[in-house]
């Protein structure tokens, strides 16, 4: 830390006589009393008049023309509005008496303002206080730590420091150093980090393991001290570093650190989106009121760089949660929702669960905010598949589809499914709201619908009062052809699902089985034709166009195909015709058992239905059941039109 000692006389000349009185011990009796606030200074006219134009004028006005009275009684001078108060005047008086005093980064700003106020210029003596303070202030601004202390000291004399351009000079100095590479200069900040790193290194036999090796500084080396400034000063510092070309990532990093240190809501939630361990509470000295935190949050949001991706989605959602609790302005919350929605693929489920703090809130979480963010993401998504009717209607992806474009949408689809499963337990969540959020995700974004099925099942469990029509309407959100083996097994035994949905699940499972069987028959025919040349051993074929055309009606992805293969068995690389026929026989038995299960599901279970059947009033219903059973088991060669009639 920079320091300079000026003066030659011992500092013991100035002493406290009582808590509110300073005296100067000399051979001469005090002839002037300077009152600064509630503190009195018993001094002498001669040294004060010789150094200060303001004191010279005030003393002359106080003495008037009565020279004789002045010799008998000290005159009194009232000095109001001096920057820095009694402490700053004491140092200025010590300078007038040539008493030893130290100039440092903590008092140079006050002394510079005091010298300006007292007119301690070169007209009243060479090397006066104004010149001395100005010269030392220039040295202070050359180092980071001293410039930070000087800028903090400006708070006590802020109007005068602004008039003398001390605050802009400090900010410009700090901005230049924050934008530059600290390893290129011998700044005290670099020396501090080097000394700290040497203290933390292991010492063996009295010799440091990393002797003389400075610790490398990251881009965030200046965040902590910058976050200690008041909001108006910090805003000017951020504007200065942006004007000097600092990258948006570094600007956003500083803003996030500042918000964590001053917003208690972010600290309680434990936001740590940049992966650091700072936490942001060590530098906090005062707890701001809710009103001050709301103002600070709105200002930080307004200063965030507009570039997409420079601010993590986790931090944006944490700010949105805090803004909701603090009842920030609608414009601030809309900006956060828009920013978070643009990069929603980076968010985690826990970040999206924002409590609903409205006075008329019905749901536990703010589902309206989540809906707006999903809408924003889908609106700004540039995926070329959004307008493709083949993908939207058929629900499958082409082999040449660019995965880079689909990955964000698929990630958000999983996030939405998880969110619906979490909020679905809320009994106050309306069916229309659940359907609206689920329908925002296009069908092609979900490779499988297991997550959506889980969310629907949770919602049905939490809302047992839904009617059959509402249950069927809700189940239309999922595609039964895109359920995995585990989901199909669960759905076939799920009593909360409508009977029609259970039948559809079983139908598509049978259709998948028939497709597999037909593929094996196709392979077996080729094996018979080539048996004379390869001894009835058939190699496995891949990429066959006929197989792909035959299975085009099924919307299975790679994962589901693997699951179906695990259930029904795969064709080995070399399989004889006899083994294929044996496997087909086993699959036929499985088909037969599946028909029996469907027939059991279609039987009326209630006592009233059995009574009506005995009375002869259920014939119409029985015929409808037989017709439904007949339609449920189509022939292997059923057309695509028949298959789509059972679609979800």
C-alpha positions in Angstrom: 0.0 0.0 0.0 1.3 3.4 -1.0 2.2 5.8 1.8 4.1 9.1 2.2 5.2 11.0 5.3 5.3 14.8 5.2 6.3 17.3 7.9 9.2 17.4 10.3 7.9 18.2 13.7 6.8 15.4 16.1 3.1 14.4 16.0 2.8 14.8 19.8 2.2 18.5 19.3 -1.4 17.9 18.6 -3.2 16.4 21.6 -6.7 15.7 22.8 -7.6 17.9 25.8 -11.1 16.4 26.1 -13.4 14.4 23.8 -14.3 17.5 21.9 -11.2 19.7 22.0 -7.9 19.5 20.2 -4.9 21.7 21.3 -1.5 22.5 19.9 1.2 22.4 22.5 3.6 25.2 21.7 5.3 28.0 23.6 2.7 30.5 22.5 -0.8 30.7 23.7 -3.6 29.9 21.3 -5.1 33.0 19.7 -7.8 31.4 17.5 -10.4 28.7 18.1 -11.7 26.9 15.0 -14.9 25.1 15.5 -15.6 22.2 13.1 -19.0 20.7 14.0 -18.9 19.9 17.7 -15.1 19.7 17.8 -13.0 22.8 18.8 -9.3 23.3 17.7 -7.2 25.8 19.8 -4.6 27.0 17.3 -2.6 30.0 16.2 -3.4 32.5 13.5 0.0 32.8 11.9 0.5 29.2 10.5 -3.1 29.0 9.4 -3.1 32.3 7.6 0.1 31.5 5.9 -1.2 28.3 4.3 -5.0 28.7 3.8 -6.8 31.5 1.9 -10.1 30.5 3.4 -8.9 30.6 7.0 -7.1 33.9 6.3 -10.4 35.4 5.2 -12.4 34.0 8.0 -9.9 35.1 10.7 -9.8 38.6 9.3 -13.6 38.8 9.3 -13.7 37.6 12.9 -11.1 40.0 14.3 -12.4 43.1 12.6 -10.8 46.4 13.5 -10.4 45.6 17.3 -6.7 44.7 17.3 -6.4 45.2 21.1 -9.2 42.8 22.0 -7.7 40.2 19.8 -4.5 40.2 21.9 -6.4 39.5 25.1 -9.0 37.0 23.8 -8.8 34.3 21.1 -11.1 34.9 18.2 -13.5 32.1 17.2 -14.0 30.9 13.6 -16.9 28.7 12.6 -15.9 26.3 9.8 -18.9 24.6 8.4 -19.2 22.2 5.4 -15.6 21.1 5.4 -15.1 17.8 3.5 -14.1 15.0 5.8 -15.2 16.8 9.0 -13.0 17.3 12.0 -10.6 14.5 11.1 -9.8 16.0 7.8 -9.3 19.5 9.3 -7.0 18.1 12.0 -4.7 16.7 9.2 -4.8 19.9 7.3 -3.9 21.9 10.5 -1.0 19.5 11.2 0.2 20.2 7.7 0.1 24.0 8.4 2.2 23.4 11.5 4.6 21.2 9.6 3.8 18.3 11.9 4.6 14.8 10.7 1.6 13.1 9.0 1.1 10.2 6.7 -0.6 10.4 3.3 -2.2 7.1 2.2 -4.9 5.8 -0.1 -7.4 6.1 2.7 -7.0 9.8 3.5 -5.6 11.4 0.3 -9.0 11.9 -1.2 -10.3 13.7 1.9 -7.2 15.8 2.2 -7.4 16.7 -1.5 -11.0 17.9 -1.1 -10.2 19.7 2.2 -7.3 21.5 0.6 -9.6 22.7 -2.2 -12.2 23.8 0.4 -9.5 25.7 2.4 -7.8 27.2 -0.7 -4.4 25.7 0.3 -2.9 26.5 -3.1 0.6 27.5 -4.3 -0.4 31.1 -3.8 -0.1 30.5 0.0 3.2 28.7 0.0 5.2 26.5 -2.2 4.5 22.8 -1.9 1.1 23.4 -0.3 -1.3 20.7 0.7 -3.3 20.8 -2.6 -0.2 20.1 -4.7 1.1 17.4 -2.3 -2.3 15.6 -2.2 -2.7 15.8 -6.0 0.7 14.4 -6.7 0.2 11.5 -4.2 -3.3 10.8 -5.6 -1.8 10.2 -9.0 0.5 7.6 -7.5 -2.4 5.9 -5.7 -4.3 5.5 -8.9 -1.5 3.5 -10.4 -2.2 0.5 -8.3 -5.3 -1.6 -8.0 -5.7 -2.0 -4.3 -4.9 1.7 -3.6 -7.3 2.8 -6.3 -10.1 0.7 -4.7 -9.4 2.3 -1.3 -9.4 5.7 -2.8 -12.7 5.1 -4.5 -14.2 3.9 -1.2 -13.0 7.0 0.5 -14.9 9.1 -2.0 -18.2 8.1 -0.4 -17.4 10.3 2.6 -16.8 13.4 0.4 -18.8 12.4 -2.6 -20.1 15.8 -3.8 -16.6 17.4 -3.6 -14.9 14.3 -5.0 -17.3 14.4 -8.0 -16.6 18.1 -8.6 -12.8 17.5 -8.5 -13.3 14.5 -10.9 -11.7 12.2 -8.4 -14.4 9.5 -8.7 -14.2 9.3 -12.6 -10.4 9.1 -12.3 -10.6 6.2 -9.9 -13.2 4.4 -12.0 -11.2 4.8 -15.2 -8.1 3.6 -13.5 -9.9 0.5 -12.1 -11.5 -0.2 -15.5 -8.2 0.0 -17.3 -6.6 -2.5 -14.9 -9.6 -4.9 -15.0 -9.5 -5.0 -18.8 -5.7 -5.5 -19.0 -3.6 -8.6 -18.2 -2.4 -8.3 -14.6 0.6 -10.6 -15.2 2.1 -8.0 -17.6 2.5 -5.4 -14.8 3.9 -5.3 -11.3 0.6 -4.5 -9.6 0.1 -5.0 -5.9 -2.9 -7.2 -6.8 -0.5 -9.6 -8.5 1.9 -9.4 -5.6 -0.9 -10.2 -3.2 -2.0 -13.3 -5.0 1.7 -14.4 -5.4 2.3 -14.0 -1.6 -1.0 -15.9 -0.8 -0.1 -18.7 -3.2 3.3 -19.1 -1.5 1.7 -19.2 1.9 -0.6 -22.0 0.8 2.1 -24.2 -0.8 3.8 -27.0 1.1 7.0 -26.1 2.8 9.7 -28.8 3.2 12.8 -28.3 5.2 12.2 -24.5 5.3 12.0 -24.2 1.5 8.8 -23.6 -0.3 7.9 -26.1 -3.0 6.9 -23.3 -5.4 9.5 -20.7 -4.5 9.1 -17.6 -6.6 6.3 -19.0 -8.8 3.3 -16.6 -8.9 -0.2 -18.0 -8.9 -1.9 -17.5 -12.2 -4.9 -15.2 -12.0 -8.2 -16.0 -13.7 -10.5 -13.6 -15.4 -12.5 -13.2 -12.1 -9.6 -11.8 -10.0 -11.3 -8.4 -9.8 -14.8 -9.5 -9.0 -14.7 -9.6 -5.2 -13.3 -6.1 -4.7 -15.6 -4.6 -7.5 -18.6 -6.1 -5.7 -17.8 -4.1 -2.6 -18.8 -0.8 -4.2 -22.2 0.8 -3.8 -24.6 0.2 -6.7 -24.3 3.7 -8.3 -20.5 3.4 -8.4 -20.6 -0.2 -9.5 -22.8 0.7 -12.4 -20.3 3.3 -13.6 -17.5 0.8 -13.3 -19.4 -1.8 -15.4 -20.1 0.9 -18.0 -16.4 1.8 -18.0 -15.1 -1.8 -18.5 -17.7 -2.3 -21.3 -16.5 0.8 -23.1 -13.0 -0.4 -22.9 -13.9 -3.7 -24.7 -14.2 -6.2 -21.9 -15.8 -9.5 -23.1 -19.5 -10.0 -22.3 -18.5 -13.2 -20.4 -16.4 -11.3 -17.9 -19.0 -8.5 -17.5 -21.7 -11.1 -16.8 -19.4 -12.9 -14.4 -18.9 -9.7 -12.4 -22.6 -9.0 -12.3 -23.4 -12.5 -11.1 -20.8 -12.2 -8.3 -22.3 -8.8 -7.3 -25.8 -10.1 -7.2 -24.8 -13.1 -5.1 -23.1 -10.9 -2.6 -26.0 -8.6 -2.1 -29.2 -10.6 -2.8 -30.0 -12.9 0.1 -32.5 -14.9 -2.0 -29.6 -16.1 -4.3 -27.5 -17.1 -1.3 -30.4 -19.1 0.3 -31.0 -21.0 -2.9 -27.3 -21.7 -3.2 -26.9 -20.5 -6.8 -23.4 -21.4 -8.0 -23.9 -21.5 -11.8 -20.2 -20.9 -12.7 -19.0 -23.8 -10.7 -16.9 -21.8 -8.2 -17.0 -22.0 -4.5 -17.1 -18.4 -3.5 -20.7 -18.4 -2.4 -20.8 -14.7 -2.4 -21.3 -14.0 1.4 -17.8 -13.3 2.7 -17.7 -9.8 1.3 -21.1 -8.8 2.5 -21.0 -6.2 5.3 -24.6 -5.0 5.5 -28.0 -6.6 4.8 -30.1 -4.6 2.4 -33.8 -4.1 2.9 -36.3 -5.7 0.5 -36.8 -2.5 -1.3 -33.0 -2.0 -1.8 -32.6 -5.6 -3.0 -35.5 -5.1 -5.4 -33.8 -2.0 -6.9 -30.4 -3.8 -7.1 -31.9 -6.8 -8.8 -33.7 -4.7 -11.4 -30.5 -2.7 -12.1 -28.4 -5.9 -12.4 -30.9 -7.4 -14.9 -30.8 -4.2 -16.9 -26.9 -4.4 -17.1 -26.7 -8.0 -18.1 -25.1 -8.4 -21.6 -27.6 -9.2 -24.3 -25.5 -11.9 -25.9 -27.1 -15.4 -25.6 -25.3 -17.9 -23.5 -23.0 -15.5 -21.6 -25.2 -15.7 -18.5 -26.0 -19.3 -17.3 -29.6 -20.3 -17.3 -29.3 -21.4 -13.7 -28.4 -17.9 -12.6 -31.2 -16.4 -14.7 -33.7 -18.7 -13.1 -32.3 -18.0 -9.6 -32.7 -14.3 -10.3 -36.3 -14.9 -11.5 -37.1 -16.8 -8.3 -35.7 -13.9 -6.3 -37.5 -11.4 -8.4 -40.8 -13.2 -7.7 -40.2 -13.2 -4.0 -39.2 -9.5 -3.9 -42.2 -8.6 -6.2 -39.9 -7.0 -8.8 -41.4 -5.1 -11.7 -43.2 -6.9 -14.5 -40.6 -5.7 -17.0 -37.8 -7.2 -15.0 -39.5 -10.6 -14.7 -40.4 -10.6 -18.4 -36.8 -9.9 -19.3 -35.6 -12.8 -17.1 -38.2 -15.1 -18.5 -37.2 -14.2 -22.0 -33.5 -14.7 -21.4 -34.0 -18.0 -19.6 -36.4 -19.2 -22.2 -33.9 -18.6 -25.0 -31.4 -21.0 -23.4 -33.8 -23.3 -21.5 -31.9 -26.4 -22.6 -29.3 -25.4 -20.0 -31.7 -25.4 -17.2 -32.2 -28.1 -14.5 -35.6 -29.2 -13.2 -35.0 -27.8 -9.7 -34.2 -24.4 -11.2 -37.5 -24.4 -13.1 -39.6 -25.0 -9.9 -40.3 -21.4 -9.0 -42.7 -21.0 -6.0 -45.8 -19.0 -6.6 -45.9 -16.1 -4.3 -48.9 -14.2 -5.7 -51.7 -13.3 -3.3 -54.3 -15.1 -5.5 -52.1 -18.0 -6.4 -53.8 -21.4 -6.7 -50.9 -23.6 -7.5 -47.7 -24.3 -5.5 -45.4 -23.4 -8.4 -45.6 -20.7 -11.0 -46.7 -22.8 -13.9 -47.6 -19.7 -16.0 -44.0 -18.5 -15.9 -42.8 -22.0 -16.9 -45.3 -22.0 -19.8 -44.0 -18.6 -21.0 -40.4 -19.8 -20.9 -41.2 -22.9 -22.9 -43.2 -20.9 -25.4 -40.2 -18.5 -25.8 -37.8 -21.4 -26.4 -40.1 -23.0 -29.0 -40.6 -19.7 -30.7 -36.9 -18.9 -31.0 -35.8 -22.5 -31.8 -34.5 -22.5 -35.4 -34.9 -26.3 -35.9 -35.7 -27.1 -39.5 -37.9 -29.9 -38.4 -40.6 -27.8 -36.7 -42.4 -27.3 -40.0 -42.0 -30.8 -41.3 -45.4 -32.6 -41.5 -43.7 -36.0 -41.8 -42.0 -35.6 -38.5 -44.9 -34.0 -36.8 -47.4 -36.5 -37.9 -45.4 -39.7 -38.0 -43.3 -39.0 -35.0 -40.0 -40.4 -36.3 -36.8 -38.9 -37.4 -34.9 -39.4 -40.7 -31.4 -40.9 -40.7 -29.9 -37.7 -42.1 -31.5 -35.5 -39.5 -28.8 -33.2 -37.9 -28.6 -34.1 -34.2 -27.1 -30.8 -33.3 -30.4 -29.0 -34.1 -32.5 -31.6 -32.4 -30.5 -31.9 -29.2 -31.8 -28.7 -27.5 -35.4 -29.5 -28.3 -35.0 -33.0 -27.1 -33.4 -31.7 -23.9 -36.2 -29.3 -23.3 -38.8 -32.1 -24.0 -37.3 -34.1 -21.1 -37.2 -31.1 -18.9 -40.9 -30.4 -19.6 -41.9 -34.0 -18.9 -40.0 -33.9 -15.6 -41.6 -30.5 -14.7 -45.1 -31.9 -15.5 -44.4 -34.9 -13.3 -43.3 -32.6 -10.4 -46.2 -30.2 -10.6 -48.8 -32.9 -11.5 -49.1 -33.8 -7.8 -50.7 -30.4 -7.2 -54.4 -30.9 -6.9 -55.0 -27.3 -7.9 -53.3 -27.7 -11.2 -56.0 -27.5 -13.9 -56.3 -30.1 -16.7 -56.2 -27.4 -19.4 -52.9 -26.0 -18.0 -51.3 -29.4 -17.9 -52.4 -30.1 -21.5 -51.2 -26.7 -22.7 -47.7 -27.1 -21.4 -47.4 -30.7 -22.6 -48.6 -29.8 -26.1 -46.0 -27.1 -26.4 -43.4 -29.7 -27.1 -43.6 -31.1 -30.7 -44.0 -34.8 -31.2 -40.7 -35.2 -32.9 -38.8 -33.8 -29.9 -39.6 -36.9 -27.8 -37.7 -40.1 -28.9 -39.9 -42.0 -26.4 -42.9 -40.9 -24.5 -42.0 -42.6 -21.2 -41.5 -39.3 -19.4 -44.8 -37.9 -20.6 -46.6 -41.2 -19.6 -45.1 -40.9 -16.1 -46.3 -37.3 -15.8 -49.8 -38.3 -17.0 -50.0 -41.2 -14.6 -48.9 -38.9 -11.7 -51.5 -36.4 -12.7 -54.3 -39.0 -12.9 -53.3 -40.3 -9.4 -53.5 -36.9 -7.9 -56.8 -36.1 -9.6 -59.0 -39.2 -9.2 -62.2 -37.2 -9.8 -61.5 -36.8 -13.5 -64.2 -38.1 -15.8 -63.6 -40.8 -18.4 -63.7 -38.3 -21.2 -61.2 -36.1 -19.5 -58.9 -39.1 -18.9 -59.1 -40.1 -22.5 -58.5 -36.5 -23.5 -55.4 -36.3 -21.3 -54.0 -39.6 -22.6 -54.2 -38.4 -26.2 -51.1 -36.3 -25.4 -48.9 -39.3 -25.6 -48.1 -41.6 -28.5 -48.6 -45.2 -27.5 -46.3 -46.4 -30.3 -43.4 -44.6 -28.6 -43.6 -46.3 -25.2 -40.7 -48.5 -24.1 -41.1 -52.1 -22.9 -41.2 -51.1 -19.2 -43.8 -48.4 -19.9 -46.0 -50.7 -21.9 -45.9 -53.3 -19.2 -46.8 -50.7 -16.6 -49.6 -49.2 -18.8 -51.1 -52.7 -19.5 -51.7 -53.1 -15.7 -52.5 -49.4 -14.9 -56.1 -49.2 -13.6 -56.0 -45.4 -13.8 -55.8 -45.4 -17.6 -58.9 -45.7 -19.7 -59.6 -49.1 -21.2 -59.2 -47.8 -24.7 -55.7 -46.7 -24.0 -54.8 -50.0 -22.5 -56.1 -51.8 -25.6 -54.1 -49.4 -27.8 -50.9 -50.2 -25.9 -51.5 -53.9 -26.3 -52.4 -53.5 -29.9 -49.2 -51.7 -30.8 -47.2 -54.2 -28.9 -48.8 -56.9 -31.0 -48.2 -54.9 -34.1 -44.5 -54.6 -33.2 -44.4 -58.3 -32.6 -46.0 -59.1 -36.0 -43.5 -56.8 -37.7 -40.7 -58.7 -36.1 -42.2 -62.0 -37.1 -42.8 -60.9 -40.7 -39.1 -59.8 -40.9 -38.1 -63.3 -39.8 -40.3 -64.9 -42.4 -38.7 -62.7 -45.0 -35.2 -63.8 -43.9 -36.3 -67.4 -43.8 -37.5 -67.3 -47.4 -34.2 -66.0 -48.5 -32.5 -68.7 -46.5 -34.5 -71.4 -48.3 -33.5 -70.0 -51.7 -29.8 -69.9 -50.8 -29.6 -73.2 -48.8 -28.1 -75.1 -51.7 -25.1 -72.8 -51.8 -24.4 -72.0 -48.2 -25.5 -75.2 -46.4 -28.7 -73.7 -45.0 -26.8 -71.1 -43.0 -28.2 -67.6 -43.4 -26.1 -64.5 -42.5 -27.8 -61.6 -40.8 -28.8 -58.8 -43.2 -28.7 -55.1 -42.2 -30.1 -52.0 -43.9 -32.6 -54.0 -46.1 -35.0 -51.6 -47.8 -37.9 -54.0 -47.7 -37.6 -54.5 -44.0 -37.6 -50.7 -43.5 -40.7 -50.3 -45.7 -42.5 -53.0 -43.8 -41.8 -51.5 -40.4 -42.5 -47.9 -41.4 -45.8 -48.0 -39.6 -44.1 -48.4 -36.2 -42.6 -45.2 -34.6 -39.9 -47.0 -32.7 -36.5 -45.3 -32.2 -33.2 -47.1 -31.8 -33.7 -47.5 -28.0 -37.2 -49.0 -28.4 -36.0 -51.4 -31.1 -33.4 -52.6 -28.7 -36.0 -53.1 -26.0 -38.3 -55.0 -28.3 -35.4 -57.2 -29.4 -34.6 -58.0 -25.8 -38.2 -59.0 -25.3 -38.9 -61.0 -28.4 -35.4 -62.2 -29.2 -33.0 -61.2 -31.9 -31.9 -63.1 -35.0 -28.3 -64.3 -34.5 -25.7 -63.6 -37.1 -26.1 -67.2 -38.4 -29.4 -69.0 -37.7 -30.7 -72.1 -39.4 -34.2 -72.3 -40.9 -35.3 -74.8 -38.3 -34.3 -72.4 -35.5 -36.3 -69.6 -37.2 -39.4 -71.8 -37.5 -39.1 -72.8 -33.8 -38.9 -69.2 -32.8 -42.0 -68.3 -34.9 -43.9 -71.1 -33.1 -43.0 -69.5 -29.7 -44.2 -66.1 -30.9 -47.5 -67.5 -32.1 -48.1 -68.9 -28.6 -47.3 -65.5 -27.1 -49.8 -63.9 -29.6 -52.5 -66.3 -28.4 -51.9 -65.5 -24.7 -52.1 -61.8 -25.6 -55.5 -62.3 -27.2 -56.8 -64.0 -24.1 -55.6 -61.0 -21.9 -57.4 -58.5 -24.2 -60.5 -60.6 -24.0 -60.4 -60.6 -20.2 -60.1 -56.8 -20.3 -63.1 -56.4 -22.5 -65.4 -58.5 -20.3 -67.9 -56.5 -18.1 -66.8 -56.6 -14.5 -69.5 -54.9 -12.6 -72.5 -56.7 -11.0 -74.9 -54.4 -12.9 -73.4 -55.4 -16.2 -73.8 -59.1 -15.4 -77.4 -58.6 -14.3 -78.2 -56.8 -17.5 -76.7 -59.6 -19.5 -78.8 -62.2 -17.7 -82.0 -60.1 -18.4 -81.1 -60.0 -22.0 -80.4 -56.2 -22.0 -76.7 -56.5 -22.7 -76.9 -58.0 -26.2 -76.1 -54.8 -27.9 -73.2 -54.3 -25.6 -72.0 -57.8 -26.2 -72.1 -57.3 -30.0 -70.1 -54.1 -29.6 -67.5 -56.0 -27.5 -67.3 -58.8 -30.1 -66.8 -56.1 -32.8 -64.2 -54.3 -30.7 -62.4 -57.6 -30.1 -62.4 -58.4 -33.8 -61.0 -55.0 -34.6 -58.3 -55.2 -31.9 -56.7 -58.3 -33.5 -56.1 -57.3 -37.2 -54.5 -59.6 -39.6 -50.8 -59.4 -40.3 -51.5 -57.7 -43.6 -53.8 -55.0 -42.2 -53.5 -51.7 -44.0 -51.9 -48.6 -42.6 -55.4 -47.0 -42.5 -56.6 -49.7 -40.2 -53.6 -49.2 -38.0 -54.0 -45.5 -37.7 -57.6 -45.9 -36.6 -56.1 -47.1 -33.2 -53.7 -44.2 -32.9 -53.4 -42.2 -29.7 
